[in-house]
Structures are given as structure tokens and as C-alpha cells.
Amino acid sequence: MIVLRNLLITYLAMLLLASPLTEASSLINVPLNPDLSDFNRETYRFVHRLLNKRVLPGIRRGSLPLTRKQVASYLLEVHRKQQDGEITLSTIDQERLNALLAFYSEAGTQIPPRRRLHLMTMAGQDYRFSFDLRASQRTITHLVDNLSEEPPVEGNMFVTTIYPQLYGQVGETFAFTTDIAHRFVYGEIFEDLFPDETKIRQLEGELKNRTAINAYMKFDLPWFELQLGQETLQWGPGYHDNLLISKNPLAMDMIKFQATYDPVTFTAFTGILEDMAEDINDKYISGHRVEGYFWNRFGFGLSEVVVYGSRFEPGYLNPVNIYLINEQPISRADGRVPGSGDNVLMSVDMRLRPIDNFEIYGELMVDDGNPAANFKHWDTKFGILGGIYLTDPFGIADTDFQAEYAFINQYAYTHVNPVNVYKHFTTPIGHRIGSDADNLWLELRRRWTNRLETIFGYELERHGTGNIDKEHPSDAPKDDVWIPLSGITQSEHRLSVGANWVVIGRYSIYAEWTRVWRLNLGNRPDIHENANEIEAKFLYRFP
């Protein structure tokens, strides 16, 4: 399998590298993880804002990431409409548009930036290779002022991160990137911040090392894009999180196909998952998604994934397979694979914009069971997510308001066979809250200038006693039911105020204060905690 894959890569590279270069690195994706790259959060937020204002037509925002070429084309379309008098942007939106046009100049906007974009560049008639270097300093302070039991985890944690990135494109059909975040963590270590990132133990003492990486090659073939390497995906309508495929886990090794035939986009991938359990060495995920945007107001997506382990199954590589139908004959659950077969999950999602500046969206994820036949049975595993997005609410310009709620029932994401639990390393592949939990998220953002933005947020997260590794007990009654937020419910309220100062392509400064109230810590009654969390981050991009 590996030999065939290497031969395929070599053959495609030799076949495709001869075409002339018109847009450097336009095939490279705009990363989803803001802790791995720079200015990608501002990019996605601005594209989403333009989409909600309907100055952009419907785009596949539920099948991310977008490529740099796609972002450049969206920005250019808005720029053209602005010049032709078809739309009117606020002064701040116009300034942000100009800044992003310059930042994505090499992806096709042809708007010259005010400063050099790369630390080093090597270019010819049909190729361009670039090396970027960024650095950030982050400080996180936890101050606990009330605790019923146990010494609190508090103090100051410092994170110094170096972000080297090497990427390039040859012709119009081949591109590659290696994007690294190498962190030096010191002070009071809060282990929950980078739980799955690589640890370089030889260098560790009081100074810890954590590293994340995205690295892949892309081929633009006549009918679809082919991507090989480590990458993060995001499927679904949520802005805060998604139920089926989220950006939370570390990038996974994968092969991905994607094709767009307006107004429909199809995506299929197979990836390698990792697990911290010593006896789990072979674990894989395959998935496919079809998404369409119609009438520039209604988006619809249908997705399906399967997690399986202990062997590799070529049958799941078929991008037009239907896992729900083919899982049983492929997994042979009654013989070779112990337990109940492989883990198939499906989701359906929609986005509706009844009027400009107002979007309603939702997602339903079904992991197992038959909700129509017996909604309360323990084997009916599901999650629901819904939200609204308002741009310039009540006529207040340069403002965004978002509200989103998610609920995942007691045994969703779990599986009787540990190798099929729906996680990568220790992180759920779906919504970060995992099983037996719900989450309410509210956020109000106001841009005062092109550079300055303030953010007010509130979040409530609740957890029952279940978790992603806690499968239904084998000795429980067959007619057992699932319980909403089972047992003693742990809850956390977070009220935050923050500010961002961003100069696109140069530097950014983020600062946030959060007041936290935690009740029934560890699902134990009357164990409460009140705390303040203060975070500041400065990022600089070297030219």
C-alpha cells in the first residue's frame, strides 16, 4: 500500500510540474487552527461576515478549509462589486478588505502589499518557494479566589512559540506546505492546553516542549483536488464547534479528494487516527460529505464517517460508498472483529438566511440506534446543534452577534470496542465537549477601527458523569435508557471581555479577562470554584 502510494505521488509530480505558474501557493489551504498559523481567524471571520451580508454568493463554508485561491476570488468579487457600485461597505469593512487583498496578493488578487510578505522567497517562471517565520508570546494567568476542596491549580503559564512555514507551488497543479508551531512552555504548567501535541522529552525539565504540525502536498487534477499529508478538517455549520468533524484534534495523516461542481461540493477522505491506549496500534477513519448552497440563501450538507481499527479496510476507500449499508459486510462483526462492528456516524446540517444579515443554522448527528423507533433507548446516540448569526444587528455597523447551543447525549461517540471510540489521541473528533454534555455560547464583537475589535462573551458548559471512554455497562438491562446530563452535573459559567489589535500581515495583540464559576467539580456535590483567567498574546510576522 505504501509503495503504491509513493509511486502514485512520484508519477503525478512528474506529470504535473511542467505547467506555468500564475498564482503562487494558491492551492494551499487557509489553516483552521489559529494556534498554528497567523491571520487565518481574521480571514474566516471576514469571509463569513461578507457571506452573511449577502455581498458574497453562497459558498461551502460547511466544508472547510478553504484554499488561498478561493479566498482571493471571494475578496476580488467583493472588490469588484464595490467598485461597480453594486454594494456599499462600511469604512472599516473596506479597510479590512484592502488589507486582506494585499495579504493574499500572491494567490491571485494582484494587490501589492505595503511590506514584504516572506522572510525568504525563491521564484522562477513556473515556481515559487517561500519561507515564513513568526513568533508569539502568550501569558495565561489563573487566579482562584474560592475553592471548597483541594489546592487550586493557579499561577502564571508562559508559552513562547516559533512558527516556521515552508511552502510553494510549481505550475498551476502542484503545491506543498509544512507549517509548524514549536512551543516552549514554562511557569505553572496547565496540562489541558496542549494535551496531544508532540513532546520532545530529551529537552524537557522545567521548560516543556510542545509541537503541532500541518504538512501536505496538493495536486489540482482535471476533475478534483488530491491532497496527501497531515491536515485538519471542519464539517458542519457551527461557528463555535461542530458535531461530526471539528478542528479540535491534531492534524491527522490523510488522503483527501475534493471536487466542486457548482453549486455542490463533494469531499472524501481516509485518515490515520492515534490512541493513547497501549493495545491500540491500528485505527482509521473514512468519511465523505456532499454540500450544496442554493439560491444564495440555503445551504445543505450530508456527511457520513466510519471509525475502524485492528486492520485496514480497502472497502472504505471507495469515495461513493454508503457506510451505513456496507459497514456490516466489510467489518464482519460476527467473526473477525470483536464487539459490534465498526463505528458509523452520520450528520445532516443546514444554513438558512431568510433575510440579509441574519442566518439560522443547525446540525443533527446520529451515532447509532434508531431514534424514530425508540428515542430514549440507551443505544440511541445523537447530538444536536443550532445557532444564529447576526451582522450589524439593530443597525449597529461593524458588529457581529452569534449564539450557538449543542447537546450530545450520554453514549454518543462511545463504542463497545475501544479501538472505535470517536477520538484522535485524547480529543473527540466531533464537538470538544464530548459525550453526556451540552454547551451554550454567546459572543458579541464590535470593530471600532480596522485594527481594534472588542469581544464580549458568555459560555455555559455542563457535563454529566458519562464521558467518551465510558461505554454503556455490559451488565445493564437491555431496555436501559440514556439520561440527559446523567448523575451529578458539573457546570462551568464563563463571562469574558477581550480586545484584539490586528495589523494584517504584520502583528496581532490579543488580551482577554474571563470570570469563571465552576459548580460540582468532578461531578462531586458542593465542590465549587470561582476564578479569574487572564490571557494575553502577541504575535509578530518577520519579513
Salt bridges, closest charged atoms under 4 A:
ASP35 OD1 - LYS537 NZ 3.73
ASP38 OD1 - ARG134 NH1 3.41
ASP38 OD2 - ARG541 NH1 2.82
GLU77 OE2 - LYS81 NZ 3.69
ASP84 OD2 - ARG80 NH1 3.26
GLU86 OE2 - ARG80 NH1 3.12
ASP93 OD1 - ARG49 NE 3.14
GLU106 OE1 - HIS118 NE2 2.79
GLU106 OE2 - ARG128 NH1 3.45
ASP132 OD1 - HIS118 ND1 2.76
ASP132 OD2 - ARG541 NH2 2.85
ASP145 OD2 - ARG515 NH1 2.79
GLU149 OE2 - ARG524 NH1 3.30
GLU150 OE2 - ARG524 NH1 3.17
ASP179 OD1 - ARG134 NH2 3.12
GLU191 OE1 - ARG210 NH2 3.66
GLU197 OE1 - ARG183 NE 2.94
GLU204 OE2 - ARG210 NH1 2.66
GLU225 OE1 - LYS218 NZ 2.91
ASP241 OD2 - HIS431 ND1 3.61
ASP275 OD2 - LYS283 NZ 3.30
GLU291 OE1 - ARG289 NH2 3.42
GLU291 OE2 - ARG351 NH2 2.89
GLU304 OE1 - HIS288 NE2 3.04
GLU313 OE2 - ARG311 NE 3.03
GLU313 OE2 - ARG336 NH2 2.61
ASP342 OD2 - ARG311 NH2 2.92
ASP349 OD2 - ARG289 NH1 2.78
ASP349 OD1 - ARG351 NH1 2.71
ASP356 OD1 - ARG54 NH1 3.49
ASP356 OD1 - ARG297 NH2 3.43
GLU359 OE2 - ARG61 NH2 3.28
GLU359 OE2 - ARG353 NH2 3.20
ASP392 OD1 - ARG49 NH2 2.87
ASP392 OD2 - LYS53 NZ 2.67
ASP400 OD2 - ARG49 NH1 3.33
ASP400 OD2 - ARG447 NH2 2.62
ASP438 OD2 - ARG462 NH2 2.61
GLU443 OE1 - ARG45 NH2 3.89
GLU443 OE1 - ARG445 NH1 2.82
GLU453 OE1 - ARG45 NH1 3.50
GLU453 OE2 - ARG445 NE 3.60
GLU453 OE2 - ARG447 NH1 3.26
GLU459 OE2 - HIS240 NE2 3.06
GLU459 OE2 - ARG432 NH2 2.32
GLU461 OE1 - ARG432 NH1 2.75
GLU461 OE2 - HIS463 NE2 2.70
ASP469 OD1 - LYS423 NZ 2.72
GLU471 OE1 - LYS381 NZ 3.79
ASP480 OD2 - HIS472 NE2 2.92
GLU492 OE2 - ARG494 NH1 3.33
GLU492 OE1 - ARG518 NE 2.64
GLU529 OE2 - ARG518 NH1 2.57
GLU533 OE2 - HIS142 NE2 3.83
GLU533 OE1 - ARG494 NH2 2.63
GLU533 OE2 - ARG518 NH2 2.97
GLU535 OE2 - ARG138 NE 2.67
